[in-house]
Amino acid sequence: MGTGSELLLLGRLCPRWTFVAQDISADMLAQARMRAEQAGMGERVCWHLGALPVVNKPCDGALCLLVLHFLAQDAKAALLGDIYRQLNPDAPLLLADLMATTDPLERKSMGLQAALAGLPLPACEQMVRRLGEDFTSLDEGQTRRLLQGAGFAAAHRFFQALGFHGWLAQRQ
């Protein structure tokens, strides 16, 4: 769930939709809830603190944005399986995450982009180092296998920019 930015955007674009907002962090969920209530859409959201699945709340779609790279390999598979079980048949999953590098210049380019955005050079260097050391990123094949292992139909990568990939998969 994070801070709820995607929830607010989807809520504005799709005023008839309702949402299940789930996070394991009480602070993140509280922040998202406050923002949704300020935007006048709090009553359209079922709030859930804790792990999936949310009992009796099957969903027509799911977002998993910038989460997997924080998790160990077995936890990645477990989360995708939980998302799969939460979804109705044929429902889509939109997944975006930090991916493993295919080119040594990729992370360096991320640091340069951060510097151009105003981040001080030492912080850029630290960011690049931490991207390689602190996260468990997947390559394209690993991502496809994890999605298929969870039960999702063939995944399609629809976005890629500086080490971040976006995937669309469908529950079978």
Secondary structure, 3 states (H helix, E strand, C coil): CCCCHHHHHHHHHCCCCCEEEEECCHHHHHHHHHHHHHCCCHHHEEEEECCCCCCCCCECCEEEECCHHHCCHHHHHHHHHHHHHHECCCCEEEEEEEECCCCCHHHHHHHHHHHHCCCCHHHHHHHHHHHHHCCCCECHHHHHHHHHHHCECCCEEEEEECCEEEEEEEEC
